[in-house]
């Protein structure tokens, strides 16, 4: 892996829930990220007139998953659980990038995840080959990275 000179394709990935259950085939995953707030502070007795940057709290971006609709109630069961149980419905979600041989390259683990928003498909009677897509936005408390 250290000798690789070309980047990995963004089309080869899996999404697992709670460390094992593959949760359908998603066509898009977007929004993986974290942000650290920085507070500026200046000591009153500093000889140089400048501010110091002090790390503050961090937050994890909301992650959006998109997929073609499947004959599965798992997603709706989780949304229903989050409505009733609140924080008890939190799960871990692992997004793993794979190489051409389907071997894991790196993973992003979202902890304390709840489904924040669901959008169903746009349906139209005009015919055609469009896939009925659904989208779920996940809110996470923590993000871990592993290679």
C-alpha positions, 0 to 999 in steps of 0.5 A, a space after each residue: 500500500 505504501 508504493 501506491 501512486 494513484 488515488 483510490 476510486 470513490 465508488 467502492 465502499 460499504 456502510 456498516 451499522 453497529 460493527 457488522 450489519 451491512 445496511 443496504 447498498 448506498 450509491 452516495 455518502 457525503 458530508 464526512 467531516 469534523 470541525 474544531 473551533 478555535 478561541 483567540 486569547 491574549 495574555 495581558 502581559 505578553 510582550 508581543 501584541 498577538 493572540 494565541 489560538 486555543 483549541 475548543 470544542 469540536 463537532 462532527 458534520 452531518 452525513 448524508 446517505 443516498 440509495 435506491 429504495 429496497 424492500 427493507 424496513 430496517 431504516 424505518 425501524 431505526 427512525 421509529 426507534 429514534 422517535 420513541 427512545 431518543 438517545 437510546 437509539 444511537 448506533 455506530 456507523 462505519 463507512 469503509 473505502 475499498 480498493 479494487 480487490 474489495 479490501 479495506 483501505 480506510 474507514 470512518 467510524 461515526 459514533 452516537 449516530 441517530 437519523 436526523 432527516 429522511 427524504 423519500 423519492 420523487 415519483 412521476 408517472 412519465 415513465 422512464 428508467 429513473 430509480 426511486 431514491 431515498 436519502 437519510 441524513 445522520 447526526 453523529 457525536 464523534 468521528 474516528 478514522 482508521 487506515 
